[in-house]
Amino acid sequence: MSPSPEKSRPPGARLVVLLVLAFLLIGLEAGASELRLLARTSYLSPELLHKFHRETGITVLTDEAPDHAALLGRLTGFHSGIDIAFPPDHHVAAMIERGQLERIWADRLPGFWNIEDPWRSRSFDPRNEYTIPHQWGTTAFAVDTSIHKGDIDSLKLLFEPPAEVMGRIALLDDSDMVDLALLYLGEPRCTLDRSKLDKAARLLSPVVARSRMVSPGLAVKALASADVALAVVWNGDAMRAREVRPSLAYAYPREGNLVWTDVIALPRNPPNRANALKFLTFMLKPENAALQSNFNGYANMIRGSEAHMRPQVLSAPELVAPWPAKVGFFVSCGGETQRVHEELWFQIKARSADIPEHWKDIK
């Protein structure tokens, strides 16, 4: 009878096999204790991430992107190496269509019913297969009221600025600028009509030519500068900037407003799927959603989180629209409309070659 492979293997070979297996097990264990997140710059609360690590033992590794375009660019393909991402809602339908998101069946997660009713089963994810809602905010502009002492609640201040504001405007480098122009012109926000888009481009071009570009990740820094009298920003950034520069006020334009939402999703084939699902469950708890809102100044969609939020955040004028201002929620444009608006914004910037490229160029 021939000897068994185990008996015929030299002792040294058996030792090598055991060492290889040990290293593989160590590697698997190390990978299992990690979670890699991808979010916009300065978006996630360090306290929140520390709390997740403390409660689960999972080490959180955070990658940051300066804007939505960079964030979405990291998620192309089916093996991004990212476990959790925070994309804007208007890109979710296209990501699902391209197979870039992992199914999570959110309604099976503990805490799913903590999500407030209007934020479940949304048009881009009607069966809650791919996402959970994260935060929502508005896009408008903040004004230094020590410089401009008049009415701020009109887009006219942005598109037809008075002398004290002219030359001291910072624009958010985002296709939201196209939507703001359409609102000022009284046109449908999600239009694909070429004549209407051309009107928006003609309105935007001179504004872009005389203004400074600010990537979303640097908006708070821009608003802290005395060189800026008006800046198009998201409301949470405006709140954080006001804590440094109290003369800032956030506008609620009468012509209309932009409302956006971010979601939490798993990119396709996440390396640590089990840990990612633990993070989703963690974020469905009111006290954790509140930690995130307390940090970046955006409202969340988790029932009961108000009890854990800082009073100064709950009452912040950037989050609570003063009467008679109204914040209207719109269906996300998404899909082809979003692509066309982003392409138009890129073309407008390209035609304005004399503007400083980004805030980093402004001293």
C-alpha positions in Angstrom: 0.0 0.0 0.0 1.4 3.4 -1.0 2.1 5.9 1.9 -0.4 8.7 2.5 0.6 12.1 1.3 0.7 13.4 4.9 3.2 10.7 6.0 5.4 11.1 2.9 5.7 14.9 3.4 8.9 16.0 5.0 8.6 17.7 8.5 9.9 21.0 7.1 7.2 21.0 4.4 4.5 20.5 7.0 5.9 23.4 9.0 5.8 25.7 5.9 2.2 24.7 5.2 1.2 25.4 8.8 2.9 28.8 8.7 1.2 29.7 5.4 -2.2 28.8 6.9 -1.5 30.8 10.0 -0.6 33.9 7.9 -3.8 33.4 5.8 -5.9 33.2 9.0 -4.3 36.3 10.4 -4.9 38.1 7.2 -8.5 37.1 7.1 -9.0 38.1 10.7 -7.3 41.5 10.1 -9.5 42.1 7.0 -12.6 41.1 9.0 -11.9 43.8 11.5 -11.8 46.7 9.0 -14.3 48.9 7.2 -13.4 51.3 4.4 -15.6 54.4 3.9 -15.7 56.9 1.1 -17.2 60.3 1.7 -16.8 63.9 0.8 -14.1 65.9 2.5 -14.9 66.9 6.1 -18.3 65.1 5.9 -18.1 62.4 8.5 -18.0 63.0 12.3 -14.7 61.7 13.8 -16.7 61.1 17.1 -19.2 59.0 15.2 -16.5 56.8 13.7 -14.7 56.4 17.0 -18.0 55.3 18.6 -18.5 52.7 15.9 -15.0 51.3 16.5 -15.5 51.4 20.3 -18.7 49.4 20.1 -17.7 46.9 17.4 -13.9 46.6 17.5 -13.9 47.3 13.7 -11.2 49.7 12.5 -12.6 52.4 10.2 -10.5 53.6 7.3 -11.8 56.7 5.6 -11.1 57.9 2.1 -12.2 61.4 1.2 -13.2 63.0 -2.1 -13.3 66.8 -2.7 -16.6 66.6 -4.6 -19.3 64.3 -6.0 -17.5 63.8 -9.3 -14.4 62.5 -7.6 -16.5 60.3 -5.2 -18.4 58.7 -8.0 -15.2 58.3 -10.0 -13.9 56.0 -7.3 -16.9 53.7 -7.6 -16.6 52.8 -11.2 -16.2 49.1 -11.9 -17.1 46.2 -9.7 -14.2 46.1 -7.3 -13.6 49.6 -5.8 -12.2 48.3 -2.5 -14.8 50.5 -0.7 -17.3 49.0 1.7 -19.5 52.1 2.3 -20.1 55.2 0.2 -22.3 58.2 0.6 -23.5 59.2 -2.9 -26.1 61.9 -3.7 -29.5 60.5 -4.5 -29.7 61.8 -8.1 -26.9 59.4 -9.1 -28.3 56.2 -7.5 -30.6 55.1 -10.3 -27.8 55.2 -12.8 -25.5 53.4 -10.4 -28.1 50.6 -9.9 -28.6 50.4 -13.7 -24.8 50.0 -14.2 -24.6 47.3 -11.5 -22.4 49.4 -9.3 -24.3 48.9 -6.0 -24.7 45.8 -3.8 -28.2 44.7 -2.7 -28.7 45.2 1.0 -32.4 44.7 1.4 -32.6 47.5 3.9 -36.1 46.6 5.2 -34.5 43.5 6.8 -32.0 45.6 8.8 -32.6 46.2 12.6 -33.7 49.8 13.0 -35.1 50.2 9.4 -38.4 51.4 10.7 -36.6 54.2 12.5 -36.5 55.9 9.1 -39.2 58.5 8.8 -42.0 57.5 6.5 -41.4 59.9 3.5 -37.8 58.7 3.2 -38.5 55.0 2.6 -39.3 53.4 -0.8 -38.1 56.4 -2.8 -38.4 56.6 -6.6 -34.8 55.6 -7.3 -35.0 52.6 -4.9 -38.7 51.7 -4.4 -38.1 48.4 -2.8 -35.3 49.6 -0.5 -32.9 47.1 -2.1 -29.8 49.2 -2.3 -29.7 52.2 0.0 -30.8 53.8 3.3 -31.3 57.5 3.5 -28.6 59.5 5.3 -29.0 63.3 5.4 -30.7 66.1 3.5 -29.8 69.7 3.0 -30.4 72.8 0.8 -28.3 74.7 -1.7 -28.4 78.5 -1.6 -25.9 81.1 -0.6 -24.5 82.8 2.5 -24.0 86.5 2.7 -21.9 88.6 5.1 -24.5 91.0 6.4 -21.9 93.4 7.6 -21.0 94.0 4.0 -24.5 93.7 2.4 -27.1 95.1 4.7 -30.2 94.7 2.4 -32.5 91.9 1.5 -30.7 88.6 1.0 -33.6 86.3 0.1 -33.5 86.6 -3.7 -31.3 85.0 -6.3 -31.0 88.5 -7.8 -28.2 89.1 -5.3 -26.2 86.3 -6.9 -27.0 87.0 -10.6 -27.3 90.8 -10.4 -25.0 91.6 -7.5 -24.8 95.1 -6.1 -21.5 97.0 -6.0 -20.5 95.9 -2.5 -20.8 92.3 -3.4 -19.4 92.4 -7.0 -16.0 90.8 -7.2 -16.4 89.1 -3.8 -18.5 86.1 -4.9 -17.5 82.4 -4.5 -19.4 79.8 -6.5 -19.8 76.2 -5.5 -18.2 74.1 -8.2 -21.2 71.9 -8.8 -24.0 71.6 -11.3 -26.4 72.9 -8.7 -25.4 76.3 -10.3 -27.3 75.3 -13.4 -30.4 74.6 -11.3 -30.2 77.9 -9.5 -30.0 79.7 -12.8 -33.1 77.9 -14.1 -35.0 78.8 -10.9 -34.0 82.5 -11.2 -35.3 82.4 -14.8 -38.6 80.8 -13.8 -37.8 77.7 -15.8 -38.4 74.1 -14.8 -35.5 72.9 -12.7 -35.2 69.5 -14.4 -35.6 70.7 -17.9 -33.8 69.2 -20.9 -35.1 71.9 -23.3 -32.1 73.2 -25.1 -33.4 76.7 -25.4 -34.0 76.9 -21.7 -30.6 75.5 -20.9 -29.0 78.0 -23.3 -30.7 80.8 -21.4 -29.3 79.4 -18.1 -25.8 79.3 -19.7 -26.0 82.9 -20.9 -27.0 84.0 -17.4 -24.3 81.9 -15.7 -21.3 82.7 -18.0 -20.7 86.3 -16.8 -21.2 85.3 -13.2 -18.7 82.5 -13.5 -16.2 84.8 -15.2 -16.2 87.3 -12.3 -16.4 84.8 -9.4 -14.1 82.4 -7.6 -14.6 78.6 -7.9 -14.8 76.7 -4.6 -14.9 72.9 -4.4 -17.4 71.6 -1.9 -14.7 70.4 0.4 -13.3 73.9 0.8 -16.6 75.8 1.1 -16.3 76.4 4.9 -12.7 77.7 4.4 -13.9 80.1 1.7 -16.6 81.5 3.8 -14.2 82.2 6.6 -12.2 84.6 4.4 -12.9 88.3 4.5 -12.3 88.4 0.7 -15.7 86.7 0.2 -19.0 88.6 0.7 -21.3 86.0 -0.8 -20.8 82.3 -1.4 -23.0 79.6 -2.9 -22.9 76.7 -0.4 -24.9 73.9 1.2 -26.7 74.8 4.3 -24.6 72.7 6.7 -21.4 74.3 5.5 -23.0 77.7 6.0 -23.9 76.8 9.6 -20.3 75.7 10.3 -18.9 78.8 8.7 -21.2 81.1 10.8 -19.7 79.6 14.0 -16.4 81.3 12.9 -17.9 84.3 11.1 -21.1 85.4 13.0 -22.0 88.1 10.5 -22.9 85.4 7.9 -26.6 84.7 7.1 -28.0 82.0 4.9 -30.5 83.0 2.2 -33.9 81.4 1.4 -34.5 82.7 -2.1 -38.1 83.6 -3.0 -37.6 82.3 -6.5 -37.1 78.7 -5.2 -34.6 76.5 -3.5 -32.7 73.3 -4.1 -33.1 70.4 -1.8 -30.8 67.4 -2.0 -30.3 64.1 -0.1 -27.4 61.7 0.4 -27.8 58.0 0.9 -25.6 55.3 2.3 -24.9 52.4 -0.1 -22.5 49.5 -0.5 -20.5 49.5 -3.7 -20.5 46.2 -5.6 -18.4 43.5 -4.1 -17.4 45.2 -0.8 -14.4 43.6 0.8 -16.1 43.6 4.2 -19.8 43.2 3.6 -20.7 41.9 7.0 -19.0 45.0 8.7 -20.7 47.3 6.2 -24.1 45.9 7.2 -23.2 46.5 10.8 -22.4 50.1 10.0 -25.8 50.5 8.3 -27.5 49.2 11.4 -25.4 51.5 13.5 -26.5 54.5 11.5 -30.2 53.6 11.9 -30.0 54.4 15.6 -31.2 57.9 16.5 -28.3 58.7 18.8 -25.8 58.0 16.0 -27.7 59.9 13.3 -27.7 62.8 15.7 -23.9 62.7 16.2 -23.5 63.1 12.4 -26.0 66.0 12.2 -24.3 67.7 15.2 -21.0 67.6 13.4 -21.8 68.7 9.8 -25.1 70.6 10.3 -27.3 68.6 8.0 -30.7 67.2 8.9 -31.1 63.4 9.1 -34.1 61.1 8.4 -34.1 59.0 11.6 -37.0 59.3 13.9 -36.1 60.2 17.5 -32.7 61.7 16.6 -33.8 65.2 17.8 -33.6 64.1 21.4 -29.8 63.7 20.9 -29.0 66.8 18.9 -27.4 70.0 20.1 -30.0 72.8 20.7 -28.0 75.2 18.6 -28.2 72.8 15.7 -31.9 72.1 16.1 -32.6 75.8 16.0 -30.0 76.9 13.5 -31.5 79.2 10.8 -29.6 77.2 8.2 -31.7 74.1 9.1 -34.9 75.8 10.2 -36.4 78.0 7.5 -37.8 81.2 9.0 -41.3 82.2 8.2 -42.5 82.8 5.5 -39.7 81.0 3.7 -40.6 77.5 2.5 -38.4 74.6 1.7 -40.0 72.4 -1.0 -38.9 68.9 -1.7 -38.6 67.9 -5.3 -38.2 64.6 -7.0 -34.6 64.2 -7.9 -33.8 65.1 -11.5 -31.3 62.2 -11.9 -30.5 60.2 -15.0 -30.1 61.9 -18.3 -31.1 65.3 -16.9 -28.3 65.2 -14.3 -25.8 64.2 -16.9 -26.8 67.0 -19.3 -26.7 69.6 -16.5 -23.3 68.5 -15.4 -22.0 68.6 -18.9 -23.4 72.1 -19.4 -21.7 73.3 -16.2 -18.4 71.9 -17.4 -18.8 73.7 -20.7 -19.6 77.0 -19.0 -16.5 76.8 -16.8 -14.4 75.9 -19.8 -15.5 79.0 -21.7 -14.5 81.2 -18.7 -10.8 80.5 -18.9 -9.7 83.6 -17.0 -11.3 82.6 -13.6 -9.1 81.2 -10.8 -9.5 77.4 -11.0 -10.3 76.8 -7.4 -10.2 78.4 -4.0 -6.7 77.2 -3.4 -5.6 79.8 -5.9 -7.0 82.6 -3.8 -4.8 84.1 -1.0 
